[in-house]
Amino acid sequence: MSYPVRLKAAIPSAADAPKAVIPILLAIPPPPTSFSRFPRHSLASHVIPAQAGIHKHFAITAPLAEAAVMQKSGYVYILASKPNGTLYIGVTSNLVKRIYEHKHDIYAGFSKTYGTKLLVYYEAHDEITAAITREKQMKKWNRAWKIRQIEEANPAWRDLYGDITR
């Protein structure tokens, strides 16, 4: 079923006469009332990138995207400026890369401003969502709890970056 749509088109008449405007009927299919026929993950395959031909064009189906997120591991880490100094708690899926970024001031922010460059504590999690939850918990802790956590695992406040890059 289609609905008629009125469009106006200019059709030239005799020479030097004003252009006549007449309506033209086109058959345009109605918009779907429900996207149940078009699963959300299949819509991405119909999008053309702004610079077509430069970017690779592919779509990840929803089940594959969910599986990729579920399999991604995560890390919660604590950086310090010095033993018993300023603390920074963060979360990442690539601990080595992220600590490198902190140590070399790749991005402006808290770590760069306060010089938190020593990796003094980290936890590995099977899923990034678990790491994010743990980070949020730890950020709510008072300072004494954070220091106790560090000193139980790393009493000398040694930089653990060398351990994770081996």
C-alpha positions as CSV (number, residue, x, y, z in Angstrom):
1,M,0.0,0.0,0.0
2,S,1.3,3.5,-0.8
3,Y,0.1,7.0,-0.1
4,P,-0.1,9.7,-2.7
5,V,2.2,12.6,-2.1
6,R,1.8,16.0,-3.8
7,L,4.9,17.6,-5.1
8,K,5.0,20.8,-7.2
9,A,7.1,20.8,-10.3
10,A,7.9,23.7,-12.6
11,I,7.2,23.0,-16.2
12,P,8.2,25.6,-18.7
13,S,5.4,26.9,-21.0
14,A,5.7,28.9,-24.2
15,A,8.7,31.2,-24.7
16,D,8.9,34.2,-22.3
17,A,5.8,33.0,-20.5
18,P,5.8,32.5,-16.7
19,K,6.4,29.0,-15.6
20,A,3.4,27.0,-14.7
21,V,3.3,25.0,-11.5
22,I,1.4,21.7,-11.6
23,P,1.1,19.0,-8.9
24,I,2.7,15.6,-9.6
25,L,1.6,12.5,-7.7
26,L,4.2,10.0,-6.6
27,A,3.7,6.7,-4.9
28,I,5.8,6.5,-1.8
29,P,5.5,3.6,0.5
30,P,4.3,4.4,4.0
31,P,6.7,4.5,6.9
32,P,6.7,1.2,8.9
33,T,4.5,1.3,11.9
34,S,6.9,-0.9,13.7
35,F,10.6,-1.7,13.3
36,S,10.0,-5.4,14.1
37,R,10.6,-6.3,10.5
38,F,13.9,-4.3,10.6
39,P,16.0,-5.5,13.6
40,R,18.0,-2.6,15.1
41,H,21.3,-4.3,14.4
42,S,20.6,-4.6,10.7
43,L,19.9,-0.8,10.3
44,A,23.6,0.0,10.7
45,S,24.4,-1.9,7.4
46,H,22.3,0.6,5.5
47,V,24.2,3.7,6.7
48,I,26.7,5.2,4.2
49,P,29.7,6.9,5.9
50,A,30.2,10.6,5.2
51,Q,33.4,9.9,3.3
52,A,32.4,6.8,1.4
53,G,35.3,4.8,0.0
54,I,37.8,6.1,2.6
55,H,36.4,4.2,5.6
56,K,35.7,0.5,5.7
57,H,31.9,-0.1,6.0
58,F,30.6,-3.0,8.0
59,A,28.0,-3.7,10.7
60,I,28.4,-5.7,13.8
61,T,25.2,-7.5,14.7
62,A,23.8,-7.0,18.2
63,P,24.6,-10.5,19.6
64,L,28.3,-10.1,18.4
65,A,28.6,-6.7,19.9
66,E,27.2,-7.8,23.3
67,A,29.6,-10.8,23.3
68,A,32.6,-8.6,22.6
69,V,31.7,-6.4,25.5
70,M,31.1,-9.3,27.8
71,Q,34.5,-10.9,27.0
72,K,36.5,-7.7,27.6
73,S,38.4,-7.7,30.8
74,G,39.0,-4.7,32.9
75,Y,41.4,-3.3,35.5
76,V,40.9,-0.9,38.5
77,Y,44.1,0.9,39.5
78,I,45.4,3.4,42.0
79,L,48.1,5.8,41.1
80,A,50.0,7.9,43.7
81,S,52.3,10.9,43.5
82,K,54.5,9.5,46.2
83,P,54.1,7.1,49.2
84,N,51.1,8.4,51.2
85,G,50.7,11.2,48.6
86,T,47.9,12.2,46.3
87,L,45.8,9.2,45.0
88,Y,44.0,8.7,41.7
89,I,41.7,5.8,41.1
90,G,40.9,4.7,37.5
91,V,39.5,1.9,35.3
92,T,40.7,0.6,32.0
93,S,40.6,-2.3,29.6
94,N,44.3,-2.0,28.7
95,L,46.3,-1.4,31.9
96,V,49.8,-1.1,30.3
97,K,48.7,1.4,27.8
98,R,46.7,3.5,30.3
99,I,49.5,3.7,32.8
100,Y,51.9,4.6,30.0
101,E,49.6,7.5,29.2
102,H,49.5,8.7,32.8
103,K,53.3,8.4,33.1
104,H,54.0,10.4,30.0
105,D,51.2,13.0,30.5
106,I,49.5,12.1,27.2
107,Y,46.2,13.7,28.3
108,A,45.6,16.7,30.5
109,G,43.7,16.0,33.7
110,F,43.9,15.1,37.3
111,S,46.9,12.8,36.9
112,K,48.9,15.3,35.0
113,T,48.0,18.2,37.3
114,Y,48.8,16.3,40.6
115,G,51.7,14.2,39.3
116,T,50.1,10.8,40.1
117,K,52.5,8.6,38.2
118,L,53.3,5.6,40.5
119,L,51.1,2.5,39.9
120,V,50.8,1.3,43.5
121,Y,47.7,-1.0,43.3
122,Y,45.6,-2.7,40.6
123,E,42.9,-5.4,40.4
124,A,42.1,-7.5,37.3
125,H,38.4,-8.3,36.6
126,D,36.9,-10.7,34.0
127,E,34.5,-8.1,32.7
128,I,34.9,-4.4,32.2
129,T,31.5,-3.8,33.9
130,A,32.7,-5.4,37.1
131,A,35.8,-3.2,37.0
132,I,33.7,-0.1,36.5
133,T,31.5,-1.1,39.5
134,R,34.5,-1.7,41.7
135,E,36.1,1.7,40.7
136,K,32.9,3.5,41.7
137,Q,32.9,1.6,45.1
138,M,36.6,2.5,45.7
139,K,36.1,6.2,44.8
140,K,33.5,6.4,47.6
141,W,36.0,5.0,50.2
142,N,37.7,7.4,52.6
143,R,41.4,7.9,52.3
144,A,42.4,5.6,55.1
145,W,40.6,2.6,53.5
146,K,42.4,3.3,50.2
147,I,45.8,3.5,51.9
148,R,45.0,0.2,53.8
149,Q,44.2,-1.5,50.5
150,I,47.5,-0.3,49.0
151,E,49.6,-1.3,52.0
152,E,48.1,-4.8,52.2
153,A,49.1,-5.5,48.6
154,N,52.2,-3.2,48.3
155,P,53.6,-2.2,51.7
156,A,56.7,-0.5,50.2
157,W,54.5,1.6,47.8
158,R,56.7,0.3,44.9
159,D,55.8,1.3,41.3
160,L,54.2,-1.8,39.8
161,Y,54.4,-0.6,36.2
162,G,57.6,-2.7,35.7
163,D,55.8,-5.8,36.8
164,I,53.0,-5.5,34.3
165,T,55.3,-4.7,31.4
166,R,57.4,-7.8,31.7
